[in-house]
Amino acid sequence: MDKFQEFFRDHGITEVECIIPDMTGMARGKILPKSQFNSGNMRLPKVVIIQTVTGDWPDDDNITGPTDPDMVCVPDPATVRMVPWAEDPTALVIHDCIHFDGSPVEISPRYVLRKILKLFEARGWQPVVAPELEFYLIERNTDPNEPLRPPIGRTGRAESGRMSYSIDAVNEFDPFFEDVYEYCDAMQLDIDTLIHEVGAAQMEINFVHGDALDLADRVFLFKRVVRETALRHNIYATFMAKPMQEEPGSAMHVHQSIVDASGRNIFSNADGSPSDLFHSYIAGLQTYMPQLMPIFAPFVNSYRRLSRFTAAPINLQWGYDNRTVGIRVPNSSPEARRIENRVPGVDVNPYLAMAATLACGYLGMVQGLKPTEPMSTSGYDLDYELPRHLEDAIEMMRDSTDIASVLGRDFVNAYCAVKEKEYDTFFRVISSWERQHLLLHV
């Protein structure tokens, strides 16, 4: 607790936000007076982890136990940060979840990522990742039946056309981004490049490469920063995968490489050529990503993003500097050779998305899998190779013994139960399309 007390003293902290990420990536937890934080670890009901995005729970009581037991939430000293927008000096601490006997809660998303990183560590490997997050700025929308619209910028007009990489289009929202950077600096999130993406008021912010758990923590907090900043500027920010019908979707591309104990990139041989492990990692992504689509595309809306000619992949092909395929290898030096997974949407739980993409690559390397030949032409002309619907994806994930062997069978069952409950809730909704085209015509 010494690090916490030193941080609280140096920053005059009066309150502490004690949080965990649930299955959907939402922050759950408690806000405590500083004096209460000193009293020890926080307790939460274990069922908090499996609450759905709609506020429901899976019907299976066996996931967390029929008695609705508590779990212990242990603060991670590496995650303590300021909450820069709070009126009173407030700290934030991300917690790990354990049982009362000290064993980990295996369905906890943060533990799932730790578990995958342990598999790499046992082989003398360390993943290096760099996520890229796309998101939209939109007008405030309090009626879910109304379509979303781009917000009004400093010119007094909303964007009406494609503004890819436009500096002026970013400058439309300078006060917003100035606050985002200020908050990110205060929270030590270490963000990198800002660009305007293809869609109207669609932005992208990249992170500096680093440790997977640390990056997952930072992405988890960054989403909250962006949403909070938007509210303070009287607009919304959304990380939906496909928020607007005529606009492209938003992704969380993940660049990844693996280094050994000496820091050498194992994707490259001594002569600078691609290594066998590099090709096996790609093959692992090709083989296992379909079985992990409920993580990479976790909601019904996610699958609307994965369509032809929208800078989103529909297949599992790979290629050098090819953005039309699911797995891209950017041009780089042998020391920086890396693989970009373009499949995940920005609506993912960052801990689970990191764990899933690394698990695919790990299985490919340890099984010595071989990839297809790289594509040098457009991948948009190929057939769909990914599940088209959440329901099909859930079935594939539940049936995969290899995925259960690395992520844990209890986690797979719990996660699939959460996604099934969300799908069931969605399926009960009658859409405007149905009312428009079926009401009087069938």
C-alpha positions, -999 to +999 in steps of 0.1 A: +000+000+000+030+023+002+028+034-034-009+042-030-003+063+001+025+082-015+004+089-046-026+100-025-004+123-004+014+138-034-019+146-052-041+154-022-065+126-030-099+126-013-117+098-033-107+067-051-125+050-080-119+013-076-128-004-109-127-037-128-134-043-165-164-066-171-170-088-201-182-060-223-153-037-213-174-014-190-159-001-158-176-016-128-167-010-091-170+014-062-161+050-054-145+051-019-133+078+004-096+076+007-098+065+043-120+035+032-095+025+006-069+021+033-090-005+050-081-033+025-093-050-006-127-043-022-154-069-025-179-072-054-204-098-064-187-122-089-218-118-112-208-082-119-183-096-144-209-112-166-235-084-167-246-078-203-244-046-221-282-043-216-280-048-178-291-084-178-274-116-168-271-150-184-298-175-173-272-201-161-266-197-124-237-222-125-214-196-142-208-178-109-225-201-085-261-204-073-255-184-041-243-152-058-210-151-040-185-122-036-150-120-050-121-100-037-108-071-059-071-065-054-057-031-064-029-031-090-003-004-079+008+000-116-026+013-126-031+042-101-038+074-119-056+108-115-091+113-127-084+147-143-120+158-148-132+152-112-141+182-092-123+169-061-089+153-063-097+117-072-076+087-080-084+057-101-071+022-096-078-009-117-082-041-097-076-078-103-103-103-092-095-133-069-114-158-048-112-157-010-086-185-011-063-164-033-069-182-066-078-160-096-113-155-109-108-173-142-136-155-160-121-121-153-110-104-186-078-090-170-069-125-158-076-140-192-050-117-207-025-124-179-030-161-186-021-158-222+009-137-214+021-164-190+020-189-219+044-166-239+066-161-208+070-198-203+086-200-238+108-170-233+087-148-255+072-113-248+044-098-270+047-062-281+015-046-293+003-012-306-035-006-309-051+019-332-086+031-322-111+046-345-142+064-332-169+089-342-179+123-329-216+127-332-244+152-322-260+145-288-286+119-293-312+113-266-337+094-288-324+059-298-350+058-326-333+088-343-303+082-366-269+095-355-255+126-372-220+143-373-217+172-349-213+209-358-177+221-357-162+255-354-174+265-389-210+260-379-214+232-404-214+194-401-191+173-424-209+162-455-182+143-475-151+122-471-123+141-452-096+114-449-064+127-433-077+163-434-060+185-409-087+212-413-114+186-404-096+177-372-091+214-364-129+217-365-128+201-331-096+215-317-109+224-282-122+188-278-088+173-288-069+197-267-088+184-237-084+148-248-046+153-249-046+171-216-066+144-199-045+116-215-013+133-203-027+136-168-035+099-169-002+088-185-019+071-214+009+078-238-011+083-270+006+089-303-008+099-337-042+116-343-057+115-378-091+120-394-104+088-408-127+081-438-161+087-421-178+120-413-162+131-380-145+098-377-111+100-359-083+077-351-058+078-323-028+054-321-009+042-291+029+038-287+038+001-288+044-017-255+033-044-231-001-060-238-016-057-203-004-021-200-019-012-234-052-029-226-054-008-194-047+023-213-072+016-241-098+007-214-092+041-198-089+060-231-124+052-241-137+067-209-115+098-215-129+104-250-166+099-239-162+121-209-144+149-229-171+148-256-199+153-230-180+183-217-181+197-253-218+190-256-213+162-282-211+124-280-182+101-288-191+066-298-170+034-301-198+015-318-184-006-347-210+007-372-228+038-358-241+053-391-256+035-420-238+053-449-205+056-431-176+031-427-172+012-394-147+018-367-119-007-359-093-014-333-064-026-354-037-043-333-001-043-344+019-072-328+053-087-327+072-110-303+106-105-288+128-130-269+146-124-236+173-104-253+148-081-270+153-097-304+123-097-327+116-134-333+097-127-365+130-120-382+160-143-389+196-132-384+198-123-421+167-101-419+144-125-436+110-135-422+113-164-397+092-196-395+077-183-363+065-152-382+047-174-408+033-197-381+019-167-362+001-156-393-012-191-398-025-191-362-045-160-369-059-175-401-068-207-384-083-195-351-098-160-356-131-174-369-134-192-335-128-160-316-151-137-335-175-132-305-145-114-290-133-095-321-169-087-331-188-089-298-222-074-307-249-077-334-238-043-347-202-054-351-210-075-381-224-046-400-188-032-402-173-063-418-185-056-454-168-052-488-151-020-500-153-003-466-117-007-454-129-036-433-118-072-438-142-100-449-115-127-451-085-142-434-060-137-462-027-118-455-004-096-475+024-071-474+011-036-470-024-048-482-053-031-464-080-052-482-072-084-462-077-093-426-040-096-418-016-069-430+022-069-427+033-032-429+066-023-445+093-022-419+128-031-410+136-066-398+139-053-362+104-038-364+087-066-384+051-069-372+017-081-380-015-060-381-047-077-372-074-057-389-104-078-378-113-064-343-139-037-341-133-008-317-163-021-297-142-049-283-132-054-247-095-045-250-082-071-226-101-099-244-092-087-278-055-086-269-057-120-253-076-134-283-052-122-310-022-133-291-038-167-284-042-172-321-006-164-328+006-185-299-013-216-311+001-211-346+037-209-334+035-239-310+017-260-335+040-250-364+011-240-387+017-229-422-001-198-438-015-194-472+005-175-498+004-137-493-021-117-514-008-089-536-043-081-551-076-069-536-091-092-510-125-076-515-132-099-545-130-130-524-157-149-505-165-141-469-143-162-446-155-149-413-188-156-395-215-132-408-236-132-376-230-133-339-252-164-334-229-184-357-198-170-341-209-180-306-214-216-317-179-217-333-163-203-302-181-227-278-172-257-298-134-250-301-114-272-278-081-254-288-095-220-278-108-234-245-074-249-238-057-215-238-084-191-226-100-215-202-132-236-206-150-217-177-143-184-194-154-196-228-187-209-214-193-177-194-185-154-223-207-172-248-235-172-222-232-134-220-232-130-258-262-153-261-282-133-236-274-101-255-284-117-288-317-129-273-324-094-261-317-079-295-338-105-313-369-094-294-366-059-309-388-050-339-367-027-362-378+003-382-369-017-414-395-043-405-422-018-398-414+001-430-412-028-454-434-055-439-462-037-420-485-032-450-468-052-477-468-089-466 
